[in-house]
């Protein structure tokens, strides 16, 4: 039903397009972002928000100038973790976007194809690149936490 609505709206099917890969990555990464954002916003001191309300801040200003800056670390952490999770997505991407080289192929599906075809050098190259990207992202989180 949702697929038909998207197809009607965009006048083309979404399945087996790069948009399908993006949607699959967002769907699998969303829970990490949600949990991080939830933790960050729950960690905001309600007394600070109450003081801003007393001083006349609207809910929008309160959110923009108090809540977001105080939850910023959690939002950055969630973004990085979500990106790393989306980067490694395989199952939903393969089912929804397929593996069309040059169109919908992602790093995990490229690794799968390289191993399946016996090209272990290429598979290891992709594995090392994705591990390095994830390591750099996690290192960034650690540096930001200090």
N, C-alpha and C positions, 0 to 999 in steps of 0.2 A: 504494500500500500504506500509506504513512504517512498519507495523506489519509483513508483508510478507518478507520484506527485512531483518528485525531483525531475523525472524525465519530461513531464508535461511543462514544468516551469522553464527548464533549460532547453527544451526542444531537442534533446538528445539523451541517450542513456548514459548513466554515470558509471555503470559497471564496466570494468576493464579499461578505465581511463586513469590518468594520473590523479584526478580528483578522488577517485575511489581509494587510492593509496593514502592520500591525505586524510580522508574521512576515517579510514581504518586506523591510522596512526593516532588521530585525535581521540577516537573512541577508546582505544586501549590505554592511552596515556592520561585521560581525563581523571580517573580515580586518584592518581598520585598528586595531580595539581589540586584537586578538590580537598584532599586530606591535608595537604600542606597549607593551603589557604585557610581552611577551617581552623587548624591549629594556630596559625598566625593571628587571625582575627579574634579567636577566643582568648588569646594571650594579651590582648590589649586591655589595659587597666580601665575598668568602667568608671573609676573616679575621674580620670582624665577626660573621658567623654562627657561625664556629667558636668565637669567644670566648663567645658567648651559650650555645652548647652546653656548653662547659666549665663555665660558671657554673650549669648545671643547667636551662636553658630547654628546655621540650618543643618539638617541631616546631611545634605549633600556636601556642605563645607566640612562638616565633622568627618565624613567618610574620606573626603579628598585630602584634607590637611592633618588629620589626626590618625584615623584608623589605618589608612594605606601606608603612611611613613612608619608607623610603629609595627606593622606586619610585613614590612618590606623584605626583611631577610627571609621570612617563611615563603613569601611569594617568589623570590628569586630562587630559593632552594627548590620549590615545587616546579618552577619553570625548567630548571636544569634537569631535575630528575625525570620530568615528563618528556623532555626532549630526548634524553638518553633512552628512555623506555620506547618511545616512538621510533627512534633510530634502529632499535633491535627488533622491531615488530616483524613477524614472519607469517603466522597463521592467518590472521584476518586479512592481511595484505594479499596473500596468495589466493585466498578464497574470493575476495571481493574485487581485487585489481588484476589478478593474474600475474604473469611473469613475462611481459613482452619487452625484450631488450630495446633500450632506447626510448621506451614509452612509460612502462609501469614497473620496470625492474628496480628493486631496492637493494641495498647492500646485503641484507639477509638472504634474499632470493638469489642474488648473484653468487653468494657463498654456496648455497644449495646446488645451483646449477654447476658451479665449478667442481664441487666434490662429486656430483653425479656423473660428470663427464670425465673425471679422473685428472683434472687440472689442479693438482694440489698446490702448486706454486701460487696460482691466482687466488685460490681459496685462502691460503695463509696470508697473502697480501691484504685481502679484504678483512680477514679476522684481525690482523694486527692494526689495521687502520681504524676499525671500529672500536677496538679495545683502547687505542691511544686517545681517540676522541672522547670516549666515556671517562677515561682516567683524567684527562685534562678538565672535564666538566666537574668531576668529583673533587679534584684538587682545588678548583675555583670555589666550590662550596666551602671547603675547609678553610681556605684563606679568608673568605668573606665572613666566616663565623668568628674568626679571631679578631 
